Each structure stands twice: as structure tokens, then as C-alpha cells.
């Protein structure tokens, strides 16, 4: 193979593609080339200088209870740079007031009645409906509980009532995916919920028993980096280059040829021949590249809907913020009718961003089915976000600084039956020798899930190389 070690090409320089490349260089059996179409690495991970601080304009944290991001940080020697949020308290904006999220939530679904009642998130009627789950749980299985997959909204609504869906599950679970739980696959997004619903008795009790207890040592649920999440990307790229991997930005791939090898063509310059290929792009881009080789695979990839969101990061003078409760921010239920879906008080969440004379705020706008923010220009986004935040934070003026980041279509929607679609995608990809797919559209949208997806694809590419050597 190429007179030496086989070549594996990785298309996509986001955290998924870089993680695939890292796993390949650690394996040591192939030469690795990463091709990124834009002028920067990291994909949705973006850190920029804002108001004199390194501020994340995209994801600013990862879940620490999943091991992948923590493991990668240790491998790259970033342990000392890890930081935890200064506060874990958060709110919901309901009926013109901030309500603290109740204790005992499992991914937005309550597991205890008493803290749910004390949080005053639900109306008396909504609380009474949720209490039926504990007081008179269903004896047998209801509609859908024996199915392989149903929507999160159907499970929660049937067992706990629609107010729990609208005011808790949808803002929290839907917020992670920029979508709505009424169509969201329980088996893909929250399999523990689906399993709990199939067991006899109370859903809340079943879910409480299945939910892992908080770490005894009080370990934080989220982690980040002082200096921003781009530190992870930069350290990964540096380690890859040190290990001999080639990384090329501004190198789009426009055409793929496939015979005994993969040949990658860009708009200009020589083509690259690879013995195996990892495609770590968004699903629509992967579909476009692979359609000439498998219409079925491309159609499956195109069948996954995506949502776009807009993030507005703003700096307000402290004296212009009339209301700032202790906590990291708040979520806005869909039925509010606003464009803002969530707000993070960045300078309260991260101690290294705090200054005495200002407040850094990040507003999230848009979700699946609501593209109003995507149609606005940057000034309109800032104005709309400021207007909606004024009701919550009693703002007395506009932001002194603001920057807008757009992510679209960046959030795959896991519809009911998603895992069956993923299985079909992976089967079709396997039929194209030497191809492995990776990305958030498969089995998870967070940073740890993307790292794991990249590493899974690397293993498949290595396996394909081994199979080719025996042909």
C-alpha cells in the first residue's frame, strides 16, 4: 500500500474528525491526512477575544460523567487547564418570572414529587397530574411502552402530563438538540426513560432508581477550559502534527473516486489517494460527496433533518443590569413565543470571565421549526435578544459590545426511529470498502459523543485496512 504505511484521509477538521485522526495516529499503523474546507479547525467549537477575554462563541463545556472528553484531555496533557462552572443553579422563565429548576431531574424529567412541587414550575393542575404517576401509577403498559421507539414527549406526556413536557422536558432535552421532544426519539436521546416507562409502577420512581447517583466526591457535572474550548482543539492539532499527521485547512474535497482506493479531488492542485477514508462532516455534506457511490446512503443521510441556531454574546455594564439572580442562566419554554430559547450568564458561570464592572451574557435564538433568528441580520439579532432579555434581567441599556455566531444547519434532529436509520447508514457505508462515517448526526451531539464517534470511525477505518491487506 503506497510502498509503505497505508494512508487514511479524514475529511473534516472539527472535534469529530480530529478525534478520529488522533485515534489513528495512536494506533500507528497508517499515515493520516486531515482535510478541512474552512480556514480554521474545531467546527462548532469557537473561541474568540471578546471584551478582553477569551470567550467561547460555541459550546463552552462538556459533560464530565461521560469519559471521552476527560480521557482526551488527559491524553493531551490538559488536566491542569480544566475548570468547573462556578455555579450549577439555573432557572426557567415561566409566566413572567424566573423559577429555579427543581432538584431531582433526570435530563429534564422529574424523579421526585416534593422538589417538583416546591419549585412552583407547574400549575396546581399540572402538579396534580404529575402526582398521579406516584399516587396511582398505571398497572399495565400503555400505548407505545412495548414499542422499540417512541418520542420523548409521548412518554413524558402520557405518564406525567403535558405541563411537564412543555415546561421541563422540552426546554431541557429539546434545548440540547435545538428541537422539540414531541418528535424526538426516546431510544436515541434518552434510552433510560424508555426502559423506565416499560417497567411496572411509577415512571418517576423507576427513573430515579435507574439514574446514577451524584458522585460521592462532589465532582462537577460539566467541565471546560480557562482560555476556552479551543484549547482542546489547539492541543489536539499540535499533538497530531507532532505525531506526523498532516493537517490542511482551506482544502475542500469536491469529488471522490473509489476503486481499489479512494481518490480525493479538490478544486485545484493534485488529488490525494487514500487506502481508507473517514468522512467526519455534517450529514448533508457527506451525502453530497457520497451520492455518486451510493444513492441509498446519500438518501439516508439527507433524511436526517437539521436545525440552525444563532448565539449572541453581549457585554452589559453592571449598572445597566437591574436583575441578576445567583446562577448560570435560564431556559425559555417553546410556548413563550419568543425567539430566545436560553440565556447563559457567562461571567457568573465561569469565574475566570467575571469582572466587577460588567456582565457577559450569551443568548441562544432559534430551534427546529423556528428560523426567525436565521433570517435576521446581526444587528437585528442583538436587538431582539436584548429586548427579550430586558423582561428577565431588567436591563436599562443596550450592550456595550456584541458578537453573533451562526450555527446552521448544525443540530441534527433524532426523530423516532433514528437508531434504525443509523444502522442502515452504517450498513450502506460498510458496503463501500474502506469508508467510515462519523458525526453528531449518528449517536450524540455533545463534545464527548463527537469524540467517541470519531474514535469509532477510526477503528472501522483501521479494520478496513486490515481486511484490505488480506485481499
WOPEWO-V349203 format. One line per field, one symbol per residue. ss: DSSP state (~ for helix, > for strand, _ for the rest). phi: phi as a letter, one per 40 degrees, with the letter a starting at -180 (. if undefined). A space follows every 10 residues. Layout:
ss: ???
phi: ???
This chain:
ss: _____>>>>> >__>~~~~~~ ~~~~~~~__> >>>>>_____ _>____>>>> __>>>>____ _>>____~~~ ~~~~~___~~ ~>>_______ >>>>__>>>> ____>>__>> __~~~~~~~_ ___~~~~~~~ ~~~~~_____ __________ >~~~~~~~~~ _~~~~~~~~~ ~~~~~~~___ ___>>~~~~_ ~~~~~~~~__ __~~~~~~~~ __________ _>>>>____~ ~~~~~~~~~~ ~~___>>>__ ____>>>>__ _>>>>_____ _>>>_>>>>_ __~~~~~~~~ ____~~~~~~ ~~___>>>>> >>>>>>>~~~ >_______>> >>_~~~___> >>>>>~~~~_ ~~~_>__>>> >>>>>_>__> _~~~~__~~~ ~~~~~~~~~~ ~~~_>_____ >>>>>>>>>> >>__>__~~~ ~~~~~~~~~~ ~___>>>__~ ~~~___~~~~ ~~~~~~~~~~ ~~~~~~~~~_ _
phi: .fgaccbbcb chbccccccc cccccccgca cbbbbbccca chgccbbbca fgbcbccbdb abcccccccc ccccccgbdc ccbbdcabca bbcbfgacbc cccgcbfgbc bbcccccccf cbcdcccccc cdcccbcccb ccdgccccaa cdcccccccb hcccccbbcc ccccccbfab ccbcccccca cccccccccc gccccccccc ccccdccgcc cbbabchgcc cccccccccc ccchccbbcf bcbbabbabc bcbbbbcagc cbbbcabbbb bcdccccccc dcbacccccc cccccbbbbb bbbbbbcdcc bcaaccibia bbddccgccc baabcdcccb ccccbcbabc bbbbbgadgb bdcccccccc cccccccccd ccbfcbaccc baabbbbacb bcbccdgdcc cccccccccc ccdgbbbaic ccbibcddcc cccccccccc cccccccccc c
